[in-house]
Amino acid sequence: MLNVKIGINKVSSTLTERVTLDVPYYLLKLVSTNNNSIKILSVLDSAPFSRVNKLTLELVTALVDEDLPNGKVYLKAGTYKYEFYQSATTSLIITDNKLLESGLLLFDVDLPSTNYNNTNTEIVYGS
């Protein structure tokens, strides 16, 4: 499961071992488990040609800031099915592109933390 937050997320994966293209582009398809809405975006690999891919995914706070070709996506908090695909082009259309990996992505909005004053109370049972 991938856990992501608002801002830039570096997602590690092993897509390279399944790639069949010389110079692949990576597409990420997200399907909401809540309403089946679909978003497809391009993600950059900051560690190309290594065994572990470091893919960049940026979650933005407003729909107007969304830029899917550049890896910026607006999501509502929730769980999403994700699928990574290889592509020969930067097009965000998934047709015959090879599926490389799938799983679940969890986006949980950061809630402000609350500090509590805890008093330790010792309770002794029996004699």
C-alpha positions in Angstrom: 0.0 0.0 0.0 1.2 3.5 -0.9 0.6 6.2 1.7 0.7 9.8 0.4 0.3 13.2 1.9 -0.2 16.8 0.5 2.9 17.9 -1.2 5.7 16.1 -3.0 5.8 12.3 -2.4 8.6 10.0 -3.5 7.2 6.6 -4.2 9.5 3.6 -4.4 8.7 0.8 -6.8 10.4 -1.8 -8.9 9.0 -1.0 -12.3 12.3 -1.3 -14.2 12.3 -5.1 -14.0 9.1 -5.3 -15.9 9.7 -2.6 -18.5 10.0 -3.7 -22.1 10.8 -0.2 -23.6 14.2 1.3 -24.0 13.1 4.8 -22.7 9.8 4.4 -20.9 7.5 7.1 -19.5 5.5 6.1 -16.5 1.7 6.7 -16.2 -0.2 6.3 -12.9 -3.9 5.5 -13.1 -5.8 6.2 -9.9 -9.4 4.9 -9.4 -11.3 6.0 -6.3 -12.7 3.2 -4.3 -15.5 5.5 -3.2 -17.0 6.7 -6.5 -14.9 5.0 -9.2 -13.6 8.3 -10.6 -10.4 8.0 -12.6 -7.3 10.2 -12.9 -4.3 9.4 -15.1 -1.1 11.3 -14.6 2.5 11.1 -15.7 5.1 10.5 -13.0 8.9 11.1 -13.2 11.5 8.6 -12.2 14.4 10.3 -10.3 16.4 7.1 -10.3 16.2 5.8 -13.9 18.0 2.7 -14.9 18.4 1.5 -11.3 16.6 -1.5 -9.8 14.4 0.7 -7.5 12.4 3.5 -9.1 11.9 6.7 -7.2 8.7 8.2 -8.7 7.6 11.7 -7.9 3.9 12.3 -7.2 2.7 15.7 -6.0 -0.7 16.1 -4.3 -2.0 19.7 -4.6 -4.6 21.3 -2.4 -6.8 22.8 -5.1 -8.2 21.4 -8.3 -7.1 24.5 -10.2 -3.4 23.6 -9.4 -3.7 20.1 -10.8 -1.3 19.5 -13.7 -1.6 15.8 -14.6 1.1 15.7 -17.4 3.6 17.0 -14.8 2.6 14.7 -12.0 0.5 17.1 -9.9 -2.9 15.7 -8.9 -5.8 16.9 -6.7 -7.4 14.1 -4.7 -10.0 13.9 -2.0 -9.0 11.9 1.1 -9.7 8.2 0.7 -8.4 5.0 -0.8 -7.6 4.6 -4.5 -6.6 1.6 -6.6 -3.4 2.4 -8.4 -1.8 1.0 -11.6 1.6 2.0 -13.0 1.9 1.6 -16.8 4.8 2.0 -19.2 4.3 4.3 -22.2 6.4 5.1 -25.2 5.0 8.7 -25.3 4.0 11.4 -22.8 0.3 11.0 -23.8 -2.0 10.3 -20.8 -4.0 7.8 -22.8 -3.7 4.2 -21.7 -4.6 1.9 -24.5 -2.2 -1.0 -25.1 0.4 0.2 -22.5 1.8 -2.6 -20.4 0.7 -2.8 -16.8 3.7 -2.8 -14.5 2.3 -2.8 -11.0 -1.0 -2.4 -9.1 -2.1 -2.0 -5.6 -3.8 0.4 -3.1 -3.0 4.0 -2.4 -4.2 5.8 0.8 -4.5 9.5 0.9 -5.2 10.7 4.5 -5.5 14.5 5.1 -3.1 15.6 7.9 -5.2 16.5 10.9 -3.7 18.9 13.5 -2.3 17.0 16.4 -3.6 17.7 19.9 -1.5 17.6 23.0 -3.1 16.1 26.0 -2.0 16.4 29.6 -1.8 12.8 30.8 -1.8 11.9 34.5 -0.5 8.5 35.2 -2.7 6.8 37.8 -1.5 3.5 39.3 -4.2 1.1 40.2 -3.3 -1.9 42.4 -5.7 -4.8 42.3 -5.9 -7.4 45.0 -3.8 -7.4 48.2 
